[in-house]
Each structure stands twice: as structure tokens, then as C-alpha cells.
């Protein structure tokens, strides 16, 4: 166990032009849609959004306080840190959801694994919680972490909330309805993916902590020269939803269902497609929690090109 101190990160380690890292005063949404900056009426899952957003914001406040004061770091396994912030945020969100929706399943990263697996496998309505997505980045103090709460219905991501503790900005999305950023004042801005004329113009994003050669190979195959690296699955998927980037790809083991549900709902609400690396929808009604076949997130045309190149690369001797 070691301490994650409360000193501020080095200058320049957090870019102020990113929604998840800016201060509330500096935040400027990338894709404002002037004619639709409020939720549609009627909005599906209105009560669920209210509860999930309130729980995620409260948990983010606690995470932010612990980030400022410093926490002890423990280890769940090799290269897998966990902190007091993870546990406290997990408990807060689980308690809020159980009180509001006692009949729903809950699959949470810092809860009992067997109970989470059983809840997911039952299908129906199940909440997926990552109380601190990007714990490594929290420990490294680079600002690249978030709180995520997602709801799956009949095995499909139906609602997502992602909150940046650093900026206080939340992203909320419902597939088929839309996705929005909500700043600390409550102002909402609808999100739309960016559409590029050719794959070579795309901005691609991949993992900083878990780099994979297939990410680089895919970028080269598509002619992409702008390949960015970041912590937190949620922040990388959100980068596509906000239009900062156009393609996110992850390969190899690591992410779990609670990493996928909330950001998938937001990305799909903003117009992206979200599948595994074989082009299959992500199923959340399974006892196996790993997203072992990867993630590919992009607008439709770019998504199709990425899958085609992945298939071609896989067929090479």
C-alpha cells in the first residue's frame, strides 16, 4: 500500500480545453446544437436519469475531495490499483440505486464479483457502475478519470451517465434519443459525433495504460496520422461522442461490462456505433464480465471501414 498524495499535478498535465479536465469556467462544449439544448419531452427513463445523475455527481464530489486530499492505494491484483475513492463512490452509487430501484440488478466494480455476475446474467434491468474509471490515472494524478453509471435493459445499454470529478461536467445519453453535456450550472448542450470525409482525416484515440499493437496497425491501415492516448475507457468513448475524436479502438483483456455500458449509451445517443472488434453488439446480460473481444466506437461509415481493416489484418499470415 502506498499513498496517493494531495499535491497538484504538474503544470500542463491537464489540458483545459477538454470537457473532463477543464474548470467549470473554462468549459466549452465541442459540438453545440443551438436548436436542441434540452432533453426531449417526453424523455424515456426520466426518473432513472435523475437518480443516476444525482448519484454520479455526489460520488464525483467525493472523488474530487479525496483527489485533493490524497488517499492510500491498495492493489486488487497485478497492475490493478484500488483506492478509498473507488470504494466510497461505489457504496454511494449502489445505495442510491437500491433505494430508488430495489427490483433492479446491480453490477458494480467494487461490489462482490459473484453477485455482480449473477445480476448481469439475469437480464431485465441491470445497472453497471464503475465508481472510478481510470484508477491508475487517479493515482498518477493526470486528471484522466471519471464516474460512470449505466443502465442496461434486456442486455442492451439503455442509459449512461459519465461525470468528470475534475470539471464537474456530466455527459448523459439515451440511445435513440440523444446525448448531452451538462455543465455545473445545469446548462445542457446536445452532442453529435463528428463526420470526416475520409478515414485519413480521422482523429483516433487509444489506451495510454494498455497500448496494443493492433491499435497502431489499425491506424496505419486507415491512414490515420492523429493517434491520441488517454486513460479511462469512459473518457476515450466520450471523446468520440463529443467530437474531439472520431474512432476509439481497444483490444485485449482489461475492460469489463461496467466500463462499457454508460459510455456506450452516450456514444450511441450522439450518433456513434459501438461494437466489439468483430462487429457484434455488446451484450450486458451475461455472467462473463469481461469485454475480451475489444471495443470499436465510431460514426457508421468510419466504423465500417475500421471493421473491414480489422478483418483484413486478422487474415494476414
ABEGO torsion letter per residue (X at the ends): XBBBBABBBBBGABBAABAAABBAAABBBABBBAABABBBOBBBGAAAAAAAAAAAAAAAAAAAAAAAAEBBBBBABBGBBBBAAAAAAAAAAAAAAAAABAABBBBBAABBAAAAAAAAAAEEBBBBBBABBGAAAAAAGAGBBBBBBBBBBGGBBABBBBBBAAAGBBBBBBBGAEBBBBBAAGBBBBBBBBBBABAAABBBBBBAABBBAAAAAAAAAAGBABBBBBBEAAAAAAAAAAGABABBBBBEBGBBAAAAAAAAAAAAAAGBBBBBAAGBBBBABBABABBAAEBBBBBAAAAAAAAAAAAAAAABX
